[in-house]
Amino acid sequence: MDISGGNGKEIIIGILLLAVILAGFACISLCQSDQTQYAKNDSNKTTTEVVSGSVNVGGWVSHNLVLNAPPSKESQDSVMVYRTLPPVVNEETTLELAKKFNVTGNMVGDQGVQSKDLRFFIWTSKNSGATRYSDQNRPNVNQDAPEYLPSDEESIEIATKFLKENNLYPDGVASTVVQRENAYTVGKGDEVYFGEIGVWYRRSLNDMKIEGTQLVVYVGGGGDVIGYYVNWREYEPYEEYPVITVDKAFENLKSEGVYVGMDNKDALVSIDEAYLAYQTKAEAYTENYLEPVWVFKGNVMDDNKAVTDVVQYVPALAEEPTELISK
């Protein structure tokens, strides 16, 4: 395996290309939203609360919120806050990881390896431990046309087997979601010519979901693993702190308001689901502690019809401890 040798020009080109790729991934990580579809509430329930709205350069913020979610099952008076453990990223861990994906070539600092032909790369963030692997030639029309892709069930089996065989399957996996992604078309028609299947793994900790944690294995034609991304931080228990009730959290959300777009100044926001969870930060941000939030999910309504999904996070700690603020 030639890591340090090779043509200098190839290394420079590879590093520049990798920088562009990583910048794109960072933007995706910061802008990524939860794509899960949630059940709509079709009731005609009305409200007598006073409607107010405020505007900013991006559109309207509505305070006309209605909580239609069933009574919360959460009864905790306090919740454990976790300390985020710093990742270990060095040349040794990078090379070991590269072996799992059969990537050989040139070192990129001590965080990544890129093949000499620029096709394959793997890279790990020292800030968060987030790791991504990519095959730049996949998906493609010759190998990843729809007829070559495995079924959803087969994709889960392939991805899970790959993770377990390479010691990449983490503790705390709560569920698996399959999404057919990056589908490409040729010409003016709507026919999908090629794509890939993303097998997403959701996470829980202490029986609570961790919103924002990401682990996805991309499966292509023939069951090939053609991509991988993970932002799955490690934690240790820190201390329990009191949390507010769902009603108090909803009051805070109404006071803050919810963005409803450019054409819905007085839009009704129907919240149909509420639960207590943890929320981790995107890979670009430093995280010292994992704290609880109340998660509110629902829809912006127009003439009793749902027009836009809403997902809002409200801090759940009754009071932010000084030691957490200082960090």
N, C-alpha and C positions, 0 to 999 in steps of 0.2 A: 504493500500500500504506500503510494507516494503522496505524502502530505505536504512536505516543505519544498519539494522540487518543482520543476515545470517551468514553462515559459513565463517570464515576468509580465509580458503584455497580457497574457491570458488571465493572470491573477488580478491585475488592475481592472480589466474589463469585468471579471467576475465579481469583484468587490463592489464596483459601481452598480452593476445590475442588481446585486443583492440588496444594496442600499435602497434602490428604487422599489424593489419588491417589498422590503420590510416596511418602508414608509407607507405603502399602500395597505399592508396588513394592519399597521397601527391605526390608520384612519378607519378601516373597517371595524376594528375592535372598539374604537371610541364611539362609533356611530351605530354599532349593531344593536338591534332591538329584539325582544322576544317575539318569535314568529308564530307561537302557538295560538290557535284560534280558540276563543272562549265562547261558552253558550250565551246566546242572546236572551234577554228578558223581554217577552212580547206582551207583558201586561200593560194596561192603560192607566196605571196608577198615577194620580195627580199629586201635586204638591202646592202648598199655600205659602211657601217661604218667599221672601222678597228676593228678586233677582237683581244681581249687580254684575257688572262686567268691567274689565279694564283692558286696555290695549297696549301693545308694544309694537316695535317695528316688525316683529315676526307674525303678528296676528292677534287674535282676541284671547283673553283669559276669562273663563266663566267661573262664577261662584255658585251657580245654580246646580248643586249636586244633590242627588237622592241616593240613599243607601238601601238597596233592595236585596242585599246579600242576606242569607239566613243567619241566625244568631251564631256568632263565632264559637267554635269548640275550644278555643284557647282559653285557659283559665290560669295561666301562670301569673304569679305576682312578681316573679323575678326570672331572669334569663341569664345563662352563662355567656359572658363575653370571652372570646378566644384571642390569644396572642398569635399574630402571624409570624411564622418562622422564616428567616431569610433563606433563599435557595442557595445551594452549593453549585456553582458553575465555574469550571476551570477546564484546562486542556484535557485532563484525564476523563472528566465526566462527559465532555463533548465528544471525544473519540469513541468512548464506550457507547454513547447514544447513536453515533453515526453507524456503528457496526450493526445495530439492530435494524437499520434501514438500508444496509449495504451501500452506504455512500462513502466513496473514497475520492481523494483529490487534494485540494488545497485548503489549509486552515484559514479561517477568517477570524483574526484575533485568536482568542481562546474560547469563542462562543459558537463557532460554526464551522462547517465543512461544506465545500462546494466542489462538485465534479469538474474535471478539466474542460469537458465539453459544455459546461454551464447548464446541463440538463437537470441535475439533481442538487438539492441543497437541504441542509438541516441547520437550524439556528435556535439558540436558547437565550432568553432575556435574563441578565443578571439582576434586574430590578424585581421581577416577579417569578422567574422560573418558567414562564410561558415558552413553549417549544412549538416550532412548525417545521414540517417536512413537505417538500413539493417535488413532483415530477413535472417539469415545464412542458413536456410533450403530451401530457394527458390532462383532460380527456381529448380525444380526437375522433374523427369520423370513421376511421378504419378499425379502431379497436373498441370504441365506446358508443357505437350506435345502440339504440334502444333494444334491439334484438339480442345484443351481446351482454346486456346488463343482467345481473342476478335479480331475483325477487327481493322484496323487502325482508322477508324472513331469512333468506339465504345471506343477505348483506349483513344482518345482525350477527349471524353465526360466524361469518368470515371476519368481521371486525373484532368481535369479542375474542375469537380464537387467536387472532394476531396480537391483540393486547396482552392476553394471558401468557402466550408462548414467549413474548419478549419482556415479560415482567413490567408491563406498562399499564396493567389494569389496576386502578386505584381503589382504595377503600371508600365506602360511602356512596357507591353508585345506587341511585334510587329508581331510575327508569330509563328507557331507551326510546328515542324518537327518530323515525326515518324520514328524510326529506330528499326528494330528487332535485338536484341543484345544478346550477351552471349549464342548463340545457341550451344548446345552440341550434339555430336554424340556418338554412341556406336558401337564398332567394327570397321571394316575397310571400311564400306560403307559410302556414302555421305549423307545418310538420316539424317535429323535433328530430334532428339528425344525430346528435350525440350529446352526452352528458355524463353525470356521475351521481352516485348515491351517497348522501351524507348520513352517517349513523351517529347521532348525538346522544351523549350520556349525561343525564341529569344527576344532581348530587344532593345529599341530605347529611346533616350533622346534628346529633342529639335529637333525632326525629323531626328536625326542621329543615326545610329546603334552603339551599344556598343559591340565591338569585345571582346570576352573573358568572358563575363557574362554567367553564366551557371545556368539553372534550368531544372531538369529532374525528372519525375515521372516514375518509372518502374511498369508496369502492367503485372501481371501473369495470369495464368489460372483462369477462373471463374470471371475475372475482379478484382482480388485482387491487392491492392497496396502493392508491396513487396520490394520497394526500393525508395529512395528519395535523391537527392543531390541538393544543391543550393549554389551558390557564387554570390550573388546579392547585391552589396554594396549600401549604401544610400549616396546621394549627396545633396549639396546645391550650388547655383550659387556663383562663386567667382569673376571673372572679365573677360572681353573680351580682346583678344589679336590678333594681326595680324597673318594671316596664309599665307604660300607660295602657289603658283599656282601648279596645277597638273604637268605642264611641268618642273618646278623647282624641284619638288619632284622626278620626273622620272629621271632627271639628277643626283640627289643625289643617287638614287638607282643604276643607271648604274655605277657610280663611286665606290660605295660600292661593287657591284657585287652580284650574286645570286649563291648559292650552287647548283651544277648540278650533283653531284655524282662522282663515281670513274672512269667511262668510257666515260665521255662526256666533255673532256677538252675544246673544242671550241663550245659547244652546243649553239644553238640559243634558247633564252628564249622569248616566245611570250606572251606579256601581253595583255589580252583581256578584262579586266575589271578594272576600277579605280574609287574610290569614297572616299569621306571624311567621317571619322567616329571617334569614341572614342575607346580607347583600355584600358581595365582594366587589372590589374595584377592578376596572379594566387594567390590562397588563402594563400600560404606560404609566400608571400611577403607583406611588409607594403606598403600601398598606401595612400599618403596624398592628391594628386590631380588627377583628371581625365582629361587627355589632349587629343587633337585631333591628328589623324594620317591620312596619305594618305594610303589607302589599294590598293595594286596591286595584281591581280589574273590572272593566266594564266597557261602556260605549258612549260616544257622543251621539245624541239622538236628534233626528229631524223628522217631524210629523210622525212620531211613534216608531220610527225606523232607525236602526243602528247604522251609522255612516262611517264611524271611525273607532277603532279599538283604542282603549285607554289603559295604561299600566302606570301606576303612581306608587312611589315609595315614601313612607313617612317614618322618620326616626322613632324608634319604639322605647328608648330609654327615658325614664321619667325625668332624669336630669343627667346631662353629660358630665361624668366625673372629671375632675381637674387633671388627673393623671392621664386620661385618654386624650383630652384636648391638647395637652402639652406635647403629645407625640404626633 
